[in-house]
Amino acid sequence: MKKTEQIFIDLPYFNKTTEQLGKKLIKIASSIRPQLQVQPIPRAPPSVSTYFTVKDAIPTQLQSNVVYKINCLECPASYIGKTVRQIERRTHEHGKPLTINNNNQDQSTTTGSQHTSDRPKRTTKPIERYGIDSNSHYQEQPKQQPNVQPNTSKSALGKHTNEQQHQIDWDTIKILDKDTNDYRLKIRESIAIKQHNPTLNRTVNSVPLLIFPAGIPTRKPKHIEGKGKHHNNQQ
């Protein structure tokens, strides 16, 4: 007696069509190979969301739980750090300048004056309009440049900016690694510092590296010739 073989076949589920197709496959298989047992398994088709990326990429400045690298625009100096908060907040602590725009304040002042002028006082004299007054708030005001606060941070990047009068590349921050666990994030930061050797870092590592105290090796080990080849050379 021949042993019965069993085969499972996944079929996309489309109501009765799937059931009819499964019965036909069983009938065809039994007519060709009676010892073969076909078992159709209806599966739900993949959803449309699997073919499209619905979520937008998170901007670098809004990412958190990362190891980052910041470079100087005027010299090879760089800094590597880690943060569990958003990079935007951490960079301001490093000394990224804050810009204050006064356009909103000027606009609110102008709007208030407009509401005041819309309610004229009672007068018996006829209203005469000869043009726009030079002192009126309706006159176009020159655009004011945003005020930039000086860098007063005592961090390594702030100290480099104040002492060397160099500009830091705050707009192009490179993310080196990510981790949601704070301790593992410190390990990744320490490995990145060993690997890139940034000149502005005051600390060598955040946690002791027991497995790779000198960082992850990047060079390949040298090839050691076998004893058999060495023995043949001696002969």
Secondary structure, 3 states (H helix, E strand, C coil): CCCCEEEEEEEECCCHHHHHHHHHHHHHHHHHCCCEEEEEEEECCCCHHHHCCCCCCCCHHHCCCEEEEEEECCCCCEEEEEECCCHHHHHHHHCCCCEECCHHHHHHHHHHHHHHHCCCCCCCCCCCCCCCCCCCCCCCCCCCCCEECCCCCCCHHHHHHHHHCCCECCCCCEEEEECCCHHHHHHHHHHHHHHHCCCCCCCCCCCCCCCCCCCCCCCCCCCCCCHHHHHHHHC
